[in-house]
């Protein structure tokens, strides 16, 4: 008799099954009836862009203003994690990964195409060539700058904050905890995650589909492939998705991080090549002037709906509104990935890095490539590049023909596009699996492989049937409801941050007992002394230990079970009161090291210091608040200090507004 082993899976049926039904249904509809589906979805998209474009304009504006406010507010010092948590990745690796996930293939696809399309657009034909060139750079900066990254930043910050600060799952449903509380575990939470999973899948599928077309076009231009038939696209997808799966199953720490680092180095090499061998002085000057123009026009661009300029409104819908919708539709995917790699950063550090660094790099990149193309078009190509503006798949490679070492650089461009393809696909598989499993810590590798195969299969079906445009329209339509969801993220985040700040600033009760004046001579001696490791160890083993054990016995007399925990390296001892519903109360003392300043070593009016390091007993707490030196405390004063913190703990947990810090399963969420 054959025994069938059950397949191990971490997929959540309530999220995965409805998502797969909807994804495959839309993709098959787009493949079987491409024109009908495209026309229908374009009609819906057109209605939204024309009649509801202000929703996108106001949403993106609020995202930018809110993040700038947070960056300079008192909340900026709050860490995405416990107060003592550290970043998991180096700054370079962190920036490389968020940049590769956030821009990817689009950076290569539009770096020449978008400025050329603005420059050659008939809407602006009445302007001078110089003004058209300036506007082309300005609009490109606007679409790829702070506004785009603010969209990603809102989702990424919300996810990272609730996942690492409140120990909730790294899932979009967690961002609604202050509003929905435990309802996020049910239908409401599943609905939010289904939306995120479908939006992520559609965005990645369409982007990868267009990336395959550009790679195919580049290989055809270089003579590597004889044409752009479907069989060659199948071959390209097969190779690239296989590489993506290998990278994804190796994990973020290996595959994604290494490829992102390689990619950013390759991109910088290509950038420097074009800058040095292109019209260098013109590029540096145009970039400098472009930054000034962008700053001067920042608010007018932000709020402009072109309502008084009927002739430019179609351009506004096809570019600005489409971009805002596109970034919003991508934000669940990019936001989840950014959040995954941002644990341990402060809110200020997160916002500054996410808003400024990628934006500045995008400006440099778009200036170098876009302005070079316009300069070549005017001074050398005699308008040949302008004529190719509507064919972005080939435009990049035609542009490279006006630079030396064309063939070598073209291969480098293809290599970069391939790496962008792989990093987008592998991080996409990782994110989709995370959503579908409610952020399971460990999932079987076949699930990641399955997402990769599904991506490749549906992308090829749509490429063959011509249904990518329909799917792109569907992606843009989903951006409207998600923009409203993102505004609710802000409401939720504001509520949580206010509680967070009050929680950690909460002072002791007015009944706090200060030091008495007893044993003042001994205190003075301790104040002017610098302790060694042995003396601090002795203090912990005697005074602290006696105080905690005496307090444990008194807690027992009041029917409260307290545990004493001792550790070595570093030496520490703590009293812990465990709870099933709220966070455990912990008060401990550890042997801490402090470096003595060099000038104090030679100070004659202080006791002699034998070493550049001194030790002191430092308190610590279960919620990672900053502790302090307790070396001057007697046994009774230590007991009093523990009770001060326990009284504060009791006062906090009885207040309803602090539910998020002390809610059900809080201890099981702690790492």
Secondary structure, DSSP 8 states (H G I E B T S, - for coil): ------------HHHHHHHHHHHHHHHHHHHHSHHHHHHHHHHHHHHHHHHSHHHHHHHHHHHHHHHHHHHHSGGGG-BSSSTT---SS-HHHHHHHHHHHHTTHHHHHHTTHHHHHHHH-GGGTTS-HHHHHHHHHHHHHHHHSHHHHHHHHHHHHHHHHHHHTS---SSGGGGGHHHHGGGGGSHHHHHHHHHHHHHHHHHHHHHHHHHHHHHHHHHHHTTSSS---HHHHHHHHHHHHHHHHHHHHT-IIIIIHHHHHHHHHHHHHHHHHHHHHS-HHHHHHHHHHHHHHHHHTHHHHHH---TT-HHHHHHHIIIIIHHHHHHHHHHHHHHHHHHHT-TT-BHHHHHHIIIIIHHHHHHHHHHHHHHHHHHHHHHTSTTHHHHTTT-HHHHHHHHHTTSSSHHHHHHHHHHHHHHHHHHHHHHHHHHHHHHHTTS-SS--HHHHHHHHHHHHHHHHHHHHHT-HHHHHHHHHHHHHHHHHHHHHHHHHHHHHHHHHHHHHH----TT-----STTHHHHHHHHT--B-HHHHHHHIIIIIHHHHHHHHHHHHHTT--EEEEEETTTTEEEEEE--SSS--EEEEEEEEEEE--HHHHT-TTS----SSEEEEEEEEETT-----B-TT--HHHHHHHHHHHHHHHHHHHTSGGGHHHH-TTHHHH--
